[in-house]
């Protein structure tokens, strides 16, 4: 699968909708490709008190339901741009499987970099 195809999969699930009042979900969509060749998607949930979660977390949870842990490539998008993963998401990918340091992460501009470039100075190797 090419990065543009994974970006398209993420855009299929992105799109904000109301949860009631000021709360929303779906402003960010994520798609990931596993080493086994499966694609999983997720959306963000934006709620009060920091108890929501990122689209990457949602897609990774779907992957885990499939009893997979190794990511080949991952991307998070809004309806019109690519977003790099936040620090929490970067660390989560690593902790799910240390081999994910070799996962390709699609960043703004459509370029793919490995997670280890986004998560330098690994605390477990210090």
Backbone as numpy.savetxt, mean C-alpha at the origin, in Angstrom:
# Nx Ny Nz CAx CAy CAz Cx Cy Cz
3.26 -8.33 -14.38 2.42 -7.15 -14.38 3.30 -5.90 -14.38
2.93 -4.95 -15.19 3.67 -3.70 -15.29 3.15 -2.71 -14.25
4.01 -1.75 -13.84 3.57 -0.74 -12.87 2.28 -0.04 -13.29
2.13 0.30 -14.57 0.92 1.00 -15.01 -0.33 0.17 -14.79
-0.21 -1.16 -14.90 -1.36 -2.04 -14.67 -1.75 -2.06 -13.19
-0.74 -2.06 -12.32 -1.02 -2.05 -10.89 -1.61 -0.71 -10.47
-1.11 0.37 -11.06 -1.66 1.71 -10.80 -3.14 1.73 -11.19
-3.47 1.16 -12.33 -4.87 1.11 -12.78 -5.74 0.33 -11.79
-5.23 -0.77 -11.26 -5.98 -1.57 -10.27 -6.25 -0.74 -9.01
-5.24 0.02 -8.58 -5.41 0.86 -7.39 -6.44 1.97 -7.65
-6.41 2.53 -8.84 -7.36 3.60 -9.17 -8.79 3.08 -9.25
-8.97 1.79 -9.55 -10.32 1.21 -9.60 -11.01 1.29 -8.24
-10.25 1.21 -7.15 -10.86 1.21 -5.81 -10.80 2.57 -5.13
-9.99 3.50 -5.66 -9.88 4.84 -5.06 -11.11 5.67 -5.40
-11.49 6.51 -4.48 -12.62 7.42 -4.69 -13.35 7.62 -3.37
-13.30 8.83 -2.87 -13.86 9.14 -1.56 -15.37 8.91 -1.50
-15.80 8.39 -0.37 -17.22 8.31 -0.07 -17.41 8.56 1.42
-18.59 9.04 1.78 -18.87 9.44 3.16 -19.20 8.24 4.03
-18.69 8.30 5.26 -19.05 7.31 6.27 -20.12 7.86 7.19
-20.49 9.09 6.97 -21.46 9.77 7.81 -20.79 10.98 8.44
-21.45 12.10 8.39 -20.85 13.33 8.93 -19.63 13.72 8.15
-18.55 14.03 8.87 -17.30 14.47 8.23 -16.35 13.32 7.92
-16.69 12.13 8.29 -15.80 10.98 8.11 -15.92 10.41 6.70
-14.81 9.86 6.20 -14.82 9.34 4.84 -13.88 8.15 4.70
-13.96 7.52 3.56 -13.07 6.42 3.21 -12.82 6.47 1.72
-11.78 5.80 1.29 -11.52 5.64 -0.13 -10.77 6.74 -0.83
-10.34 7.78 -0.11 -9.59 8.83 -0.79 -8.29 8.29 -1.38
-7.77 7.22 -0.77 -6.57 6.56 -1.28 -6.90 5.10 -1.53
-6.47 4.61 -2.68 -6.61 3.20 -3.02 -5.23 2.60 -3.15
-5.13 1.31 -2.89 -3.84 0.63 -2.99 -4.04 -0.70 -3.72
-3.04 -1.07 -4.48 -3.00 -2.40 -5.09 -1.61 -2.96 -4.88
-1.54 -4.24 -4.57 -0.25 -4.88 -4.43 -0.25 -6.19 -5.18
0.89 -6.54 -5.71 1.13 -7.79 -6.41 2.02 -8.64 -5.52
1.62 -9.88 -5.28 2.43 -10.76 -4.44 3.44 -11.53 -5.29
4.40 -12.14 -4.63 5.38 -12.98 -5.32 4.69 -14.11 -6.05
3.54 -14.57 -5.52 2.79 -15.67 -6.15 1.97 -15.19 -7.35
1.93 -13.87 -7.60 1.23 -13.34 -8.76 -0.20 -12.91 -8.51
-0.62 -12.87 -7.26 -1.98 -12.42 -6.92 -2.00 -10.93 -6.66
-3.13 -10.29 -6.99 -3.31 -8.86 -6.75 -4.35 -8.67 -5.66
-4.02 -7.84 -4.68 -4.94 -7.49 -3.59 -5.06 -5.98 -3.56
-6.25 -5.50 -3.20 -6.49 -4.06 -3.14 -7.03 -3.67 -1.78
-6.95 -2.37 -1.49 -7.49 -1.84 -0.24 -7.72 -0.35 -0.37
-8.47 0.18 0.58 -8.74 1.62 0.63 -8.44 2.14 2.03
-8.22 3.43 2.12 -8.00 4.06 3.42 -9.33 4.29 4.12
-9.28 4.41 5.44 -10.45 4.76 6.24 -10.02 5.93 7.12
-10.64 7.09 6.91 -10.29 8.31 7.63 -11.33 8.60 8.70
-10.99 8.28 9.95 -11.88 8.52 11.08 -11.12 9.25 12.18
-11.84 9.70 13.18 -11.25 10.46 14.28 -10.32 9.62 15.15
-9.52 10.31 15.93 -8.67 9.72 16.97 -7.55 8.84 16.43
-7.24 8.92 15.17 -6.14 8.13 14.62 -6.42 6.64 14.55
-7.68 6.22 14.65 -7.96 4.79 14.60 -8.30 4.30 13.19
-8.24 5.18 12.22 -8.41 4.77 10.83 -7.14 4.07 10.36
-7.09 3.79 9.08 -5.89 3.14 8.57 -5.68 3.47 7.10
-4.46 3.25 6.66 -4.05 3.54 5.30 -4.52 2.46 4.34
-4.56 2.81 3.06 -4.96 1.87 2.02 -3.98 0.69 1.94
-2.70 0.96 2.20 -1.71 -0.11 2.17 -2.02 -1.16 3.23
-2.40 -0.70 4.43 -2.76 -1.64 5.50 -3.94 -2.52 5.08
-4.91 -1.90 4.45 -6.09 -2.62 4.00 -5.73 -3.69 2.95
-4.90 -3.33 1.98 -4.49 -4.28 0.95 -3.64 -5.40 1.55
-2.76 -5.05 2.48 -1.93 -6.07 3.12 -2.79 -7.03 3.94
-3.83 -6.52 4.60 -4.74 -7.40 5.34 -5.42 -8.39 4.39
-5.81 -7.91 3.21 -6.41 -8.81 2.22 -5.40 -9.88 1.79
-4.15 -9.47 1.60 -3.10 -10.41 1.22 -2.93 -11.47 2.31
-2.95 -11.04 3.56 -2.78 -11.98 4.67 -3.94 -12.96 4.74
-5.14 -12.50 4.40 -6.28 -13.42 4.35 -6.03 -14.53 3.34
-5.29 -14.22 2.29 -4.91 -15.20 1.28 -3.70 -16.03 1.69
-3.25 -15.83 2.94 -2.12 -16.56 3.52 -0.81 -16.32 2.76
-0.68 -15.07 2.25 0.55 -14.66 1.60 1.17 -13.53 2.40
2.49 -13.39 2.32 3.18 -12.33 3.05 4.20 -11.57 2.20
4.55 -12.08 1.05 5.64 -11.47 0.29 5.11 -10.62 -0.86
5.47 -9.34 -0.82 5.01 -8.37 -1.82 6.06 -8.24 -2.93
5.60 -8.31 -4.16 6.45 -8.08 -5.32 6.47 -6.60 -5.68
5.26 -5.98 -5.69 5.14 -4.58 -6.07 3.88 -4.01 -5.40
3.93 -2.72 -5.04 2.81 -2.08 -4.36 2.73 -0.61 -4.78
1.49 -0.09 -4.82 1.29 1.32 -5.13 0.05 1.83 -4.40
0.11 3.09 -3.99 -1.04 3.79 -3.39 -1.31 5.02 -4.24
-2.60 5.28 -4.49 -2.98 6.38 -5.37 -4.21 7.11 -4.85
-4.34 8.36 -5.27 -5.61 9.06 -5.18 -6.20 8.95 -6.58
-7.28 9.65 -6.84 -7.85 9.58 -8.18 -6.93 10.16 -9.25
-5.99 11.04 -8.83 -5.15 11.68 -9.83 -3.65 11.70 -9.56
-3.19 11.08 -8.46 -1.74 11.05 -8.24 -1.30 9.80 -7.48
-0.01 9.53 -7.58 0.60 8.41 -6.86 1.19 8.96 -5.57
1.02 8.21 -4.49 1.52 8.63 -3.18 2.59 7.65 -2.68
3.67 8.16 -2.11 4.61 7.24 -1.48 4.02 6.75 -0.16
4.36 5.56 0.29 3.81 5.08 1.56 4.37 5.88 2.74
3.52 6.06 3.74 3.98 6.74 4.96 4.94 5.83 5.72
5.59 6.36 6.72 6.53 5.58 7.51 5.90 4.38 8.18
4.69 4.54 8.68 3.99 3.43 9.32 3.76 2.28 8.34
3.37 2.61 7.11 3.14 1.59 6.09 4.44 0.91 5.67
5.50 1.70 5.56 6.81 1.12 5.20 7.24 0.10 6.24
7.12 0.47 7.50 7.49 -0.43 8.59 6.58 -1.66 8.63
5.29 -1.47 8.39 4.34 -2.58 8.39 4.70 -3.61 7.31
5.02 -3.13 6.10 5.41 -4.04 5.02 6.63 -4.87 5.44
7.59 -4.20 6.06 8.80 -4.88 6.51 8.48 -5.92 7.59
7.67 -5.55 8.56 7.40 -6.47 9.66 6.54 -7.65 9.23
5.70 -7.48 8.22 4.90 -8.60 7.71 5.81 -9.68 7.14
6.88 -9.26 6.46 7.88 -10.20 5.95 9.14 -9.42 5.63
10.25 -9.70 6.32 11.49 -8.96 6.04 11.93 -9.03 4.57
11.52 -10.05 3.85 11.85 -10.13 2.42 11.21 -8.99 1.64
10.21 -8.33 2.22 9.57 -7.21 1.54 10.48 -6.01 1.38
11.66 -6.03 2.00 12.63 -4.97 1.74 12.99 -4.92 0.26
12.79 -6.04 -0.45 13.06 -6.10 -1.89 11.82 -5.79 -2.73
10.68 -5.52 -2.08 9.46 -5.19 -2.82 9.64 -3.90 -3.60
9.08 -3.86 -4.78 9.11 -2.63 -5.58 7.94 -1.75 -5.14
8.25 -0.52 -4.80 7.24 0.46 -4.38 7.17 1.53 -5.46
5.99 1.67 -6.04 5.82 2.69 -7.08 5.60 4.03 -6.39
6.44 5.00 -6.73 6.41 6.32 -6.11 5.99 7.37 -7.15
5.75 8.62 -6.72 5.34 9.65 -7.68 6.23 9.67 -8.91
5.60 9.84 -10.05 6.30 9.80 -11.32 6.24 8.41 -11.95
5.72 7.43 -11.21 5.59 6.07 -11.73 6.85 5.23 -11.62
7.88 5.78 -11.01 9.13 5.05 -10.84 8.98 4.03 -9.71
9.64 2.89 -9.84 9.61 1.88 -8.79 10.97 1.84 -8.08
10.92 1.91 -6.75 12.13 1.77 -5.94 11.87 0.65 -4.92
12.92 0.03 -4.45 12.72 -1.03 -3.47 12.49 -0.43 -2.08
11.74 -1.18 -1.28 11.38 -0.71 0.05 12.61 -0.37 0.88
13.69 -1.11 0.73 14.89 -0.81 1.52 15.43 0.59 1.26
15.15 1.15 0.08 15.58 2.53 -0.22 14.70 3.54 0.51
13.44 3.15 0.81 12.52 4.03 1.53 12.58 3.81 3.03
13.21 2.74 3.46 13.29 2.39 4.87 14.75 2.09 5.23
15.62 3.11 5.11 17.04 2.87 5.37 17.34 2.70 6.87
18.50 2.24 7.15 18.99 2.06 8.52 18.02 1.21 9.35
17.79 0.02 8.86 16.88 -0.94 9.48 17.22 -1.11 10.96
16.26 -0.88 11.82 16.48 -0.94 13.26 16.79 -2.36 13.74
16.36 -3.39 13.02 16.65 -4.76 13.45 18.04 -5.19 13.08
18.69 -4.47 12.17 20.05 -4.82 11.78 21.08 -3.93 12.47
20.62 -2.99 13.30 21.54 -2.05 13.97 22.30 -2.73 15.09
